Amino acid sequence: MARPKTKEELNNLSEKNFQKLFDLINSLAKEEQISNFSFEDRDKNLRDILVHLFEWHQLLLNWVKLNTSGTESSFLPKPYNWKTYPKLNIEFWEKHQKTPYDESIELLKESHINAMKIINSFSNDELFIKKHFSWTGTTSLGSYCVSATSSHYDWAIKKIKKNKKTLNK
């Protein structure tokens, strides 16, 4: 499906991809859910993917909360920027190496609900008109929301499918 351009499309695709993600996870045997991937990558297992999604939800939630309460803040925390954010992803990975798999599921489910609440608190125009808010720079708030939800879920699905394919060889 094309990248969402309206609040309704964003809601629908985010919920659809979130459900697809958990349908895929639930199609795996418990052993497959907790085992390491069969390929080299930053994310070594399902838990790593789930906490990655959770942490990007937190970036979105905190950024929106700060900016809507009058505290100007960039999306990425200092000292990171869009050239150095891969280092932030590694920091997230390191932070969660002791997070239990079952906890990663609960963290993501709760943060998804909170991300959807934030999305639904804005109008279609607030989400999808570029530069509607000064703190979104040259893009729209909706673009950040798409990246943190529907598009990110699609990324996770592809990674899990890649692992599943290598397991079935």
N, C-alpha and C positions, 0 to 999 in steps of 0.2 A: 504494500500500500504506500502511496505517496506520503511525504512528510505532512503532518497536520497543519492546516492553515486557519482553522477555527477552533474555538473552545470545544464545540461538540465533537469535532474530529479528534482533538487531543484527548478528550475524555474517553471516547470510544476506543481509540487505538491503544491508549495506555492500559485500560482495563483488559482489552483483548490480549495484548502482548503479555501482561502480567499473568493472566490466566494460562496462556500458552506456555509461559515459563514454568509455572507450577504443574501443569499437566505433563510437561516433559520431565521434570524432576520426579514426579510421582510415577512415571512409567519406568523409572530405573529401580533396580533392586536396591535394597538398603545398603548392601555392600558397595555397589557402584556409586551411591550417593556420597559415601564417606571415603572412598579410595582416591588416590592421586590420579591425575590425568596421565595418559600414556604419551604425552608430547610435552616438550619443554616450553614453558611460558612463565610469565610473572605469576599468573594465577595457577596454582598447582592442583586445585580441587574445587569442588562445588562451593564449599564454604567461602573460599577466597573470592569467588564471583559474587556471592550473595552479600558479603560484607562490603565489597567494592560498590555495589549498587546502593546499599544502605548509606555509605559515607557520602556518595554523590547526592543522595536525597538530603543529607544533613547540610551539605554546602548550599543547596537550593533553599532549604527551609530557613537557615540562619541568615543568608543573604537577603531574602525577602523580608524577614522579620526585622532585621536591622534597618534596612532602607525605608520600609514603610513606617517605622517608628521615628524616623528623622536622623538616624545615624548613618551617614554615607559610608558605604562599604563596597569593596570590590567582591566579585563572585569567589575568586580564589583567595585564600588567606595569604598574607605576607609570609615569606618572601616570594611566593610562587606567582607565576604569570603563565600565559598560554604557551610560552616556549618551554617552560620548566615544569609544567604540571605532571609529566611522567614521574618526576621525583616525588610528588605528592601522592601519586598512586602507590608508589613503593612504600611510602610512609604509612598509608592506610593498610597495606598488606602486612607490614611488620607489626602494626598496632594490634592486628586481629589474629595473630598466629596461635593464641591460646583461647580464642573464642570457640566454644563448642559448636559443632555443626547445627544442632537443634536450636541453639540460641541465635545463630545467624539467620535462620528461617524466620524466627519471631521478630528479630530486629527489622528485617526487610519488610515483612508484612505490615508492621506498625508504621514504618516510615513511608511505605506506599500510601497508606490511608492518610497520613498527614500531608504528603505531597499532593494528593488529590484534593484534600480540603483547601489547601493553599490555592491550587489552580481554580477551584470552584468559587473562591472568594473574590475573584476578579471577573470583570466583564470581558466579553469577546474583544472589544476595542482595547481595553487595558492590556490584554494578553498579546494581541497580534498587530497592533499599530506600532511600527518601528519608532523608536525614540519617544514613545508615550511617556515613559518615565526617564528622567535624566540619568538615573543610575544604571540603566540598561545599555548605555552607550549608543551605538549606531544600530543596534538590533532591537528585537522585541523581547519582552518578558516571556512570551510564549515559546520563543526559540530556545531559551534556557530550559523551560519546562519540558519541552519535547526531548531535548538532549538528556535530561535527568530521568525521564520516564520511558516513554514508548520506544525511542531510539536505543536507549541503553538496555532495555529489556530484549530488544531484537539482537543486540550485540551478545548478550548473555546466552540467548537461545542458540545462536550460531556456534558459540564456544562449546556449549554442552553437546550439541549435535556432532561437532567435530570429534569430541571425545567418544561419544557413543558409537560413531562410525568406526573409529580405530579399535574399539573393544570388540566389535562384531566381525572383524576381519579374521 
